[in-house]
Amino acid sequence: MNREPTRPELSIVIPVYNEEAGLPRLFARLYRALDQLGASYEIVFVNDGSRDQSASILAAQFRRRPDVTRVVLFNGNYGQHMAILAGFEAARGEIMITLDADLQNPPEEIGKLVEKMREGYDYVGSIRRKRQDAAWRTWASKAMNRLRERITNIKITDQGNMLRAYRRNVVDLMNQCAEVNTFVPALAYRYARKPAEIVVEHEERAAGVSKYSLYSLIRLNFDLVTGFSLAPLQFFSMLGMVMSFGSAVLVLVLLGRRLFLGAEAEGVFTLFALSFFFMGMILFGIGLLGEYVGRIFEQVRARPRYVVQTVLQQPLESMAERP
């Protein structure tokens, strides 16, 4: 009689997008590092609509190590965080660890997160000891970290680092969410009862180029801020009241000068400057409001967040223990 297959202790979730050049090196280091931990594990690769040969390479790796390898194939590109959520839904482990496929997060550092999780934490983030990124990316990331923490009260020191660990209870709560756009580490931080952070090493990309441009980083932070806080809208509401009051005072001052001092042309350029400043603030506020309206629009359409084309995994019958 078949029994239910035992859950592995660890599930490693790795989103993959156009990483064919670096996957062989990832396999060589990842499986060796996990085998040395001495814990039961599975690796869930999520191919996020890669246009290169990544899907074929992942399928070949599944055939080599079907006992611990599972591959989720999307029918298109849905983004890194959607790939992570799909991996969470497919994973069976008690502790889930997310990892980049580009080897900037060394697989050998996974053991540090596992040790911290075994101390009783339900979410463990990581801080890169020495970032191997371009200076502008490091500076922009730190600036957005500070802004995000002030606005959302989510205390993540290094929000751009993928190497993180989540306990099953936190992942189950995230799997119940139906948000179209979200930021996985921030969502986990909200649900975690006992979060922690550790310092890990960071390396240069093994191959290929970064998939994040300046525009995509800005978009990601817009999603993060608008998805977890109403503070920007509240700020502009207060700013609008202050500007309205200031404008009313300015009108009264100009009307008084007109009545008592007569017509004048002095200060006209100052008025132009103030008008342009106010118009710029108004346009920015409209754009910010559009971000929130856009999120509502995406949500009410209730379209699937992603579409799984197929999942490569061993049949449950072969995974179950037999008496």
HELIX and SHEET records of a PDB file:
HELIX    1   1 LEU A   23  LEU A   37  1                                  15    
HELIX    2   2 SER A   54  ARG A   64  1                                  11    
HELIX    3   3 GLN A   80  ALA A   90  1                                  11    
HELIX    4   4 PRO A  107  GLU A  109  5                                   3    
HELIX    5   5 ILE A  110  MET A  117  1                                   8    
HELIX    6   6 ALA A  135  THR A  152  1                                  18    
HELIX    7   7 ARG A  168  GLN A  176  1                                   9    
HELIX    8   8 VAL A  184  TYR A  191  1                                   8    
HELIX    9   9 LEU A  214  PHE A  228  1                                  15    
HELIX   10  10 ALA A  231  LEU A  261  1                                  31    
HELIX   11  11 VAL A  268  VAL A  300  1                                  33    
HELIX   12  12 LEU A  316  MET A  319  1                                   4    
SHEET    1   A 8 PRO A 195  VAL A 200  0                                        
SHEET    2   A 8 TYR A 123  ARG A 128  1                                        
SHEET    3   A 8 ARG A 164  ARG A 167 -1                                        
SHEET    4   A 8 ILE A  95  THR A  98 -1                                        
SHEET    5   A 8 LEU A  10  VAL A  16  1                                        
SHEET    6   A 8 TYR A  41  ASN A  47  1                                        
SHEET    7   A 8 THR A  69  PHE A  74  1                                        
SHEET    8   A 8 VAL A 308  LEU A 312 -1                                        
END                                                                             
